[in-house]
């Protein structure tokens, strides 16, 4: 009985270790996605600025 409990305890520890490792991987992926999102938002801001300036300049020329 004690051997069975010890075996189950080891299995649970291994599973928790795997879950913890996967959680760390997911956190790294989330952080990378946040960085990518920030870069994309910066690119969108720049694109919008350029587009707005093109519209204003074309109106001035017309």
Rosetta constraint file for C-alpha pairs under 8 A:
AtomPair CA 1 CA 5 HARMONIC 6.25 0.50
AtomPair CA 2 CA 6 HARMONIC 6.08 0.50
AtomPair CA 3 CA 7 HARMONIC 6.05 0.50
AtomPair CA 4 CA 8 HARMONIC 6.17 0.50
AtomPair CA 5 CA 9 HARMONIC 6.03 0.50
AtomPair CA 6 CA 10 HARMONIC 6.20 0.50
AtomPair CA 7 CA 11 HARMONIC 6.29 0.50
AtomPair CA 8 CA 12 HARMONIC 6.16 0.50
AtomPair CA 9 CA 13 HARMONIC 6.16 0.50
AtomPair CA 10 CA 14 HARMONIC 6.17 0.50
AtomPair CA 11 CA 15 HARMONIC 6.15 0.50
AtomPair CA 12 CA 16 HARMONIC 6.07 0.50
AtomPair CA 13 CA 17 HARMONIC 6.09 0.50
AtomPair CA 14 CA 18 HARMONIC 6.25 0.50
AtomPair CA 15 CA 19 HARMONIC 6.14 0.50
AtomPair CA 16 CA 20 HARMONIC 6.00 0.50
AtomPair CA 17 CA 21 HARMONIC 6.17 0.50
AtomPair CA 18 CA 22 HARMONIC 6.14 0.50
AtomPair CA 19 CA 23 HARMONIC 6.06 0.50
AtomPair CA 20 CA 24 HARMONIC 6.27 0.50
AtomPair CA 21 CA 25 HARMONIC 6.31 0.50
AtomPair CA 22 CA 26 HARMONIC 6.15 0.50
AtomPair CA 23 CA 27 HARMONIC 6.17 0.50
AtomPair CA 24 CA 28 HARMONIC 6.28 0.50
AtomPair CA 25 CA 29 HARMONIC 6.25 0.50
AtomPair CA 26 CA 30 HARMONIC 6.05 0.50
AtomPair CA 27 CA 31 HARMONIC 6.14 0.50
AtomPair CA 28 CA 32 HARMONIC 6.21 0.50
AtomPair CA 29 CA 33 HARMONIC 6.14 0.50
AtomPair CA 30 CA 34 HARMONIC 6.17 0.50
AtomPair CA 31 CA 35 HARMONIC 6.32 0.50
AtomPair CA 32 CA 36 HARMONIC 6.21 0.50
AtomPair CA 33 CA 37 HARMONIC 6.01 0.50
AtomPair CA 34 CA 38 HARMONIC 6.18 0.50
AtomPair CA 35 CA 39 HARMONIC 6.30 0.50
AtomPair CA 36 CA 40 HARMONIC 6.19 0.50
AtomPair CA 37 CA 41 HARMONIC 6.13 0.50
AtomPair CA 38 CA 42 HARMONIC 6.23 0.50
AtomPair CA 39 CA 43 HARMONIC 6.24 0.50
AtomPair CA 40 CA 44 HARMONIC 6.13 0.50
AtomPair CA 41 CA 45 HARMONIC 6.20 0.50
AtomPair CA 42 CA 46 HARMONIC 6.31 0.50
AtomPair CA 43 CA 47 HARMONIC 6.09 0.50
AtomPair CA 44 CA 48 HARMONIC 6.00 0.50
AtomPair CA 45 CA 49 HARMONIC 6.13 0.50
AtomPair CA 46 CA 50 HARMONIC 6.21 0.50
AtomPair CA 47 CA 51 HARMONIC 6.06 0.50
AtomPair CA 48 CA 52 HARMONIC 5.98 0.50
AtomPair CA 49 CA 53 HARMONIC 6.22 0.50
AtomPair CA 50 CA 54 HARMONIC 6.19 0.50
AtomPair CA 51 CA 55 HARMONIC 6.29 0.50
AtomPair CA 52 CA 56 HARMONIC 6.32 0.50
AtomPair CA 53 CA 57 HARMONIC 6.08 0.50
AtomPair CA 54 CA 58 HARMONIC 6.04 0.50
AtomPair CA 55 CA 59 HARMONIC 6.24 0.50
AtomPair CA 56 CA 60 HARMONIC 6.28 0.50
AtomPair CA 57 CA 61 HARMONIC 6.18 0.50
AtomPair CA 58 CA 62 HARMONIC 6.13 0.50
